[in-house]
Amino acid sequence: MSARLTVVLDDEDLYRRLKVKAALDGVPMKELIERGLRLVVDTGAAPAAEAKSFDWDEYEAMLKRLEDQDEALGLDSAALPEDLSDIKRYLYGVPEAGRLWPKRAAEEPAEYDAP
């Protein structure tokens, strides 16, 4: 028995890749779609993993541990910037420091001996 099914692919890139794959394999697109359906139906699709809920208490406890560690090391949180979005500039002074660093090549200079 043969059954008909119309498949509408909203993803044009997926359609193009399907068409190219079928052409490269030398098979009709129908055969690739059937193979894919068999994989899902025969092996069963893996159930979606449940999203882990965020534990705010654990987060707050982690922040407290970090503050305690900073305090034990003698770090003053007031000396740290509030906004660390430009962390490279804060840590390394980039790009200002980058301009001062000497530029080094990966290899020693050598004569070019091509004909």
GUZABA-461398 format. One record per atom (N, C-alpha, C): x, y, z. Coordinates in steps of 0.05 Angstrom, whole numbers, padded with zeros to 5 digits, always signed. Each point is the difference from the previous one (the first is absolute). Example, Ala and Ser with C-alpha at 12.3 -4.5 7.8 and 13.67 -1.06 7.14 Angstrom:
BEGIN
+00264-00114+00156 -00018+00024+00000 +00018+00024+00000 -00007+00021-00014 +00016+00024+00001 -00015+00022+00014 
***
This chain:
BEGIN
+00017-00023+00000 -00017+00023+00000 +00018+00025+00000 -00009+00020-00014 +00015+00025-00001 -00018+00022+00011 +00013+00017+00016 -00015+00022+00011 +00013+00026-00008 -00016+00021-00003 +00011+00026-00008 +00000+00019+00024 +00021+00017+00000 +00003+00019+00021 +00012+00025-00012 -00011+00023+00006 +00012+00025-00009 +00016+00012+00023 +00025+00005-00005 +00018+00012+00021 +00006+00028-00008 -00005+00019+00017 +00006+00028-00005 +00023+00007+00019 +00023+00007-00012 +00024+00007+00016 +00001+00030+00001 -00002+00011+00024 +00002+00029+00004 +00030+00009-00002 +00018-00019+00006 +00028+00006+00000 +00011-00004-00028 +00005+00022-00015 +00009-00002-00028 +00028-00012-00001 +00017+00007+00020 +00027-00011+00000 -00001-00030+00004 -00017-00011+00016 -00003-00028+00004 -00009-00013-00027 -00019+00012-00014 -00009-00010-00025 +00024-00001-00020 +00016+00021-00002 +00023+00000-00018 +00020-00022+00007 +00005-00003+00026 +00019-00020+00008 -00010-00028-00006 -00026-00004+00004 -00013-00026-00007 +00003-00005-00030 -00005+00020-00016 +00002-00003-00029 +00028-00006-00009 +00020+00014+00012 +00028-00005-00007 +00008-00028+00009 -00007-00008+00024 +00007-00027+00010 -00012-00022-00017 -00025+00004-00008 -00013-00020-00018 +00015-00002-00027 +00008+00023-00011 +00014+00001-00025 +00028-00014+00003 +00014+00006+00022 +00026-00012+00004 -00002-00030+00004 -00021-00009+00014 -00004-00029+00005 -00013-00014-00024 -00010+00016-00019 -00014-00012-00023 -00026-00014+00007 -00014+00011+00019 -00026-00011+00008 -00021+00022+00000 -00025-00008-00002 -00021+00021+00002 -00002+00011+00029 -00009+00025+00002 -00003+00013+00026 -00019-00017+00017 -00020-00012-00012 -00020-00017+00014 +00015-00021+00016 +00021-00012-00011 +00014-00022+00014 +00014+00011+00025 +00012+00023-00002 +00014+00012+00023 -00021+00006+00022 -00023+00011-00008 -00020+00006+00020 -00010-00025+00013 -00004-00022-00016 -00009-00025+00012 +00021-00011+00019 +00026+00002-00007 +00021-00009+00018 -00001+00015+00027 -00003+00026-00002 -00002+00017+00024 -00023-00008+00018 -00023-00004-00013 -00024-00008+00015 +00004-00027+00013 +00012-00018-00014 +00005-00027+00012 +00018+00002+00025 +00021+00018-00002 +00017+00003+00023 -00015+00010+00024 -00018+00019-00004 -00016+00011+00023 -00020-00021+00010 -00014-00013-00018 -00021-00018+00008 +00012-00026+00012 +00021-00011-00013 +00011-00026+00009 +00016+00003+00026 +00016+00021+00002 +00016+00002+00024 -00014+00016+00022 -00020+00015-00008 -00014+00017+00020 +00015+00025+00005 -00013+00022-00002 +00013+00025+00005 +00007+00003+00030 +00023+00010+00005 +00008+00004+00028 -00018+00021+00013 -00010-00005+00024 -00017+00020+00012 +00016+00025+00007 -00012+00023-00002 +00013+00025+00006 +00007+00000+00030 +00024+00009+00006 +00008+00002+00027 -00015+00022+00014 -00007-00005+00025 -00014+00021+00015 +00020+00022+00007 -00010+00024-00001 +00017+00022+00007 +00005+00000+00030 +00025+00003+00007 +00007+00001+00029 -00008+00027+00011 -00014+00000+00022 -00008+00025+00012 +00024+00013+00013 +00000+00026-00001 +00022+00015+00012 -00004+00003+00030 +00020-00008+00015 -00001+00001+00029 +00013+00026+00010 -00017+00019+00007 +00010+00026+00008 +00015-00001+00027 -00009-00018+00017 +00014-00003+00026 +00029-00010-00004 +00003-00019-00019 +00027-00010-00006 +00017+00022-00012 -00012+00017-00017 +00014+00022-00013 +00009+00020+00021 -00018+00007+00018 +00007+00019+00021 +00022-00011+00018 -00001-00026+00006 +00021-00013+00016 +00027+00001-00014 +00000-00004-00027 +00024+00001-00015 +00012+00029+00001 -00017+00020-00003 +00010+00027+00001 +00012+00006+00028 -00013-00010+00021 +00010+00004+00027 +00028-00013+00003 +00003-00025-00011 +00025-00014+00002 +00022+00016-00015 -00006+00011-00023 +00019+00016-00015 +00008+00025+00015 -00020+00014+00012 +00006+00023+00016 +00018-00007+00024 -00006-00022+00013 +00017-00009+00023 +00029-00006-00009 +00003-00012-00024 +00026-00006-00010 +00015+00026-00006 -00014+00019-00012 +00013+00026-00006 +00009+00014+00026 -00017-00002+00020 +00006+00012+00026 +00024-00014+00013 +00001-00026-00002 +00023-00015+00011 +00026+00006-00014 -00002+00007-00026 +00024+00007-00015 +00007+00030+00003 -00016+00014+00014 +00005+00029+00005 -00008+00017-00024 -00017-00009-00017 -00008+00015-00023 -00023+00019+00008 +00003+00025-00007 -00021+00020+00006 -00019+00002-00023 -00025-00008+00004 -00020+00000-00022 -00006+00028-00009 +00005+00020+00017 -00004+00028-00008 +00020+00009-00021 +00023-00013-00001 +00021+00007-00019 -00006-00012-00028 -00017-00019-00001 -00007-00013-00025 -00021+00016-00015 +00001+00001-00026 -00020+00015-00015 -00027-00013+00001 -00021+00015-00001 -00027-00010+00000 -00007-00014-00026 +00010+00012-00022 -00006-00011-00027 +00024-00014-00011 -00002-00027-00002 +00022-00015-00011 -00004-00008-00029 -00018+00015-00014 -00006-00007-00028 +00025+00004-00017 +00018+00017+00008 +00025+00004-00015 +00023-00013+00016 -00002-00026+00005 +00018-00014+00018 +00029+00001-00010 +00004-00001-00027 +00027+00001-00010 +00014+00026+00007 -00015+00022-00003 +00012+00026+00007 +00007+00001+00030 -00018-00011+00016 +00004+00000+00029 +00024-00017+00008 +00002-00024-00012 +00022-00019+00008 +00026+00007-00013 +00000+00007-00026 +00024+00002-00015 +00006+00029-00010 -00019+00018+00003 +00005+00026-00011 -00002+00000-00031 -00013-00019-00011 -00002-00002-00029 -00021+00019-00010 +00004+00015-00021 +00021-00003-00020 +00024+00017+00006 +00000+00017+00020 +00023+00018+00004 +00025-00016+00005 -00001-00020+00017 +00024-00016+00006 +00009-00016-00025 -00020-00008-00016 +00007-00015-00024 +00017+00016-00020 -00004+00026+00000 +00016+00017-00018 +00029+00002+00010 +00004-00003+00026 +00026+00002+00011 +00017-00025-00002 -00014-00023-00002 +00014-00026+00000 +00015-00002-00027 +00024-00011+00000 +00014-00004-00025 -00014-00021-00017 +00000+00004-00025 -00012-00020-00018 +00021-00021-00006 -00007-00024+00003 +00020-00022-00004 -00011-00019-00021 +00018-00009-00018 -00008-00019-00020 +00003-00028+00012 -00014-00019-00012 +00001-00028+00009 +00027-00012-00006 +00014+00009-00020 +00026-00011-00008 +00020+00022-00003 +00025-00008+00000 +00022+00019-00004 -00001+00008-00030 +00007+00025-00006 +00001+00008-00028 +00020-00016-00016 -00006-00007-00024 +00017-00016-00017 -00001+00011-00028 +00021-00005-00015 +00001+00008-00029 -00021-00016-00016 -00012+00014-00018 -00020-00014-00018 +00016-00011-00023 +00000-00026-00004 +00017-00012-00020 -00015-00013-00023 -00024+00010-00006 -00016-00011-00022 +00012+00009-00026 -00002-00016-00021 +00012+00008-00026 -00015+00022-00013 
***
